[in-house]
Amino acid sequence: MRPRRRPDDRTKPVVHQDRINEAIRVPRVRLVDEKGGQIGITPTKEALEYAFSKNLDLVEVAANADPPVARVMDYGKWRYEQEQRAKQARKHQSQIHVKEIKFRPKIGDHDYETKKGHVVRFLNQRAKVKVTIMFRGRENLHPERGRMLLDRLAEDVQDIGQIEQMPTLDGRNMVMLLGPTKNAGVKRDAEGEDSERGEEAVQGDRRGKAQAPARDEEPQPREEVVEA
């Protein structure tokens, strides 16, 4: 009879297609022990008894081999570790976000600077920016004005943004795609680190001194959201 599993095992019901224990129906397997050592070709029944004597599982790891390779392991723990590694890999994958900013060909200087600021902010957040020039009425007769505006924007943000899709006409609109360069966000991160160090220095200087009277904290501004 198979011994009872240790109470601290992380074994959970597994829905994977790995064949383990009694689900291995081949007459013999090439057995690998729990430390990775080669035991050799062994009848499946004996391999199961060996795994159960260690209070572990017999897992088929190479079904297409002749005979199939089976390894002795704690299957629940192994699946848990696999899932954690996959979770970490997904966590570190860079997600690509695309924001959109819309301009009019006859945009004023103030509005241009405001929208350019949004483009800079998005690029520093490592997002791609789709810049759209919207033409209306007779403005469609002068697409070169939209192209000049896009060229101006690309030049203004060239330190942190590069053109990934050249300006193209899409119906009544002209579209350009900007992507962040390796410098995007670098200055902001450096300023953040300097601010942290400065704050730590100020707090260090205040140690041992009388604490200043508390004042009402000013509300922090919320991050501005630009609808794409």
Secondary structure, DSSP 4 states (H G I P E B T S, - for coil): -PPPPPTT-------S---BGGG--SSEEEEE-TTS-EEEEEEHHHHHHHHHHTT-EEEEEETTSSSPEEEEE-HHHHHHHHHHHHHHHHHHSPPP-EEEEEE-TT--HHHHHHHHHHHHHHHHTT-EEEEEEEP-GGGGG-HHHHHHHHHHHHHHTTTTEEEEEEEEEETTEEEEEEEE-TTTTHHHHHHHHHHHHHHHHHHHHHTTSPPPPP-PPPPPPPPP----
